[in-house]
Amino acid sequence: MNRAVKWMQTFYDRDNRTKLKVYRDKAELIGKRNLKAWDDRQLQAESVRLQKEAKSGTPLDELLVDAYALVCEAAKRKLGLQPYDVQIMAAIALHERFLIEQHTGEGKTLSAVMPAYLNALTGKGVHVLTFNDYLAHRDAEWMGPVYRFLGLTVSSVQAGMSLSGKREAYANDITYVTAKEAGFDYLRDTIALNEADIVHRPFHCVIVDEADSLLLDEARVPLVIAGEAGSSGNDGIRFAEAARQLQQVEHYDFDEFKRNVYLNEAGSAKAESLLGCGNLYTSHNSHLLTSLNCALHVELLLKKDVDYIVRDGEIELIDEYTGRVAENRHLPDGLQAALAAKEGLQSKGGGEILGTITLQHFLSLYPKICGMTATAHASATEFEEIYALQVVQIPPHRPNIRIDHPFRIHTHKEAKLKALVHEISSVHATGRPILIGTSSVEESDRLAEALAAADVTCHVLNAKNDAKEAEIIAKAGEIGAVTVSTNMAGRGVDIRLGGGSPAQAEVVAKLGGLYVIGTHVNESVRIDDQLRGRSGRQGDPGASVFFVSLEDELLLRFGIDKAYRNLRQDEAIDKPVLRSKIAHIQRVVMGQNFHIRQELNCYSDMVEEQRRILYEERLGILKGETPMSPSEQRVRLFYIDKFWADHLAYVSYLREGIHLESLAERNPIAEFHAQIIQAYEQIPAEIDRESADMLLRLGGANDPAKWEQLGLKSPASTRTYIINDQYIQNNRSSWTAETIMAYYIRKIMKPVLDRAFAALNKG
């Protein structure tokens, strides 16, 4: 296996070098185009020529050298920025539909301008998807002068903009927008009742910034548009109280990696007693079993100030990858209600789901996709398998001289915290700036308190405020700065030594540059690499180190602490074999997560295919491609939306319990597909039947008032949100032998035996 991996790595490295040689030669050719002597009017006339060529059908590959040379000269004149050869190489790879790995601080924002300009010459529009609204606005304003100088229009889309403002922004040649906002706008378009309410035009080309986050970490995040939320009552309190009375081992078990929790035989009996419901596993009690499972999950697997916070009487989820409060994010309805009940809060129902799409499926709507990030190589296989995107590693402009120290491993959390405070205090005393990456809001606050007790003042970033975060992160390289941040706060912002002051930068460089400290290792090596990459930008000095405790959640999950349970010491454990084991665990977990994403994709892919077929028909009706009167158009659109919403509700219901099919030796995914295909095939006939009936009632009336009177109206209001779709009970491999037996006895055998005894008693 290792030999095969090494062979693949050798092949990849050789292929990467070959591509870079071609790109370097082309970059040199672009650099030799002498446009310095041209005046502004000549440059702008050249841009007009290129637009005419592109719109007349000339392949963009043939225009690349001229277009990139033009952008380089425009950037120099309008921004004072001269693109390096490596930035031009990255820009060529982007146009060729690759995913580029370009180190932090190497100028990805400027690299993206060249392919954005080239692909926008066709007049079909280019979207640059960013990590947050702040970056979308910043990058559009920052790079805007280049585009406008060359005769193209540019804008950014922000959450909360008016419909007309968004339509205008998307009509520009280049639009900077977050992936989520672009996705939400697409969902709003899918339920529009008038063509004038659609804000997107046909998709053409997308450049994905921070691609690892959007294409992998959040790829499966379902974006949802729903009707107005309502109150769902307080029934969840009953299940929360029942869950608190159950005991581990006696009443429930966890799966191997503590991703799910399951009732055992004794737990089922106890729950039935507490709920007074009889056999939990009969079909009429399925809703009770689901609610109890949700209550168990939130009680035992979701931790306050780690997975969520409570603020102003509301549950706010924390993004597992960024460690920041995730705006407008919900758990699936059952879990969200259970979590509210756990905290004694009133639950708000999500409202009827009108449409949903994952980021992965949304991005696949673009005919041309490319992306850029500082950390891609570790997940190259996944990028290629899911998106057919190959990774190209772009060399840095200056060699990376950052020193990455080995893990410092401690036997217990208290020793790790003590060592962290000592290390931070000692380094801070020299004036060297320090950036500390933590795993959670809870850990950030605890570390900040410990540092305050040691007379070390620090900035703590762990909330949703992009502009403020960017400002603080940008100053994290100043002399004496100590910044405590959850994983990726301020992502997309460079940390310049000395905060941008040349005099300070020189002092900080002599102190060794920015010192990055991780307080834990993440499941993904990429996330660790993102933290390390905040230091050592563009050849700056810097260093990174990760402090680890054998009591950290990831290591506990794999039982590494067992061999050292009797050893508690304040000093770090200097054992290379432990460091290797931790690296191995990260590889294993990354593989597991990849497998989970693949399996979950199997559920959502079929639903997305059905959505696209129905939406294609809907769009044709909306655009008048099928002759109809206004009343016929309104009626068919109404029933398409109604039956699709019903279908989504049915899909959600199926997903709740489809994993149980594995107990009957059936494949859950195959059963899921069979059932949703059967349900979907009934939709056209139902639409036709209900539409015909409504048209008879309307009697040909095209009066909107009568439409409203007969119920042909859209929701009074809609809202968009994101579902944290992590609660999926995967397959029978997650079930213990005892759980399977308990299920079999209670669901199948007990009712049979009960009927048999009843018959005997009657006899």
Secondary structure, DSSP 8 states (H G I E B T S, - for coil): -HHHHHHHHHHHHHHHHHHHHHHHHHHHHHHH---TTS-HHHHHHHHHHHHHHHHTT--HHHHHHHHHHHHHHHHHHHHS----HHHHHHHHHHHTT-EEE--TTS-HHHHHHHHHHHHHTTSS-EEEEESSHHHHHHHHHHHHHHHHHTT--EEE--TT--HHHHHHHHTSSEEEEEHHHHHHHHHHHHT-SSGGG-------EEEEETHHIIIIITTT-EEEEEE--EE--STHHHHHHHHHT--BTTTEEE-TTSS-EEE-HHHHHHHHHHHT-S-TTSGGGHHHHHHHHHHHHHHHH--BTTTEEEETTEEEEB-TTT-SB-TTEE--HHHHHHHHHHTT---EE---EEEEEEHHHHHTTSSEEEEEES--GGGHHHHHHHH---EEE---SS----EE---EEESSHHHHHHHHHHHHHHHHTTT--EEEEESSHHHHHHHHHHHHHTT---EEE-SS-HHHHHHHHHTTTSTT-EEEEETTTTTT----GGGG-HHHHHHHHHTTSEEEEESS--SSHHHHHHHHTTSSGGG--EEEEEEEETTSHHHHHTTGGGGGTT---SS-B--HHHHHHHHHHHHHHHHHHHHHHHHHHHHHHHHHHHHHHHHHHHHHHHTT-S---HHHHHHHHHHHHHHHHHHHHHHHHHHHHGGGGGGGT--HHHHHHHHHHHHHHTHHHHHHHHHHHHHHHHTT---HHHHHHTT----S-EEEEEE-TT-----GGGS-HHHHHHHIIIIIIHHHHHHHHHHHHH-
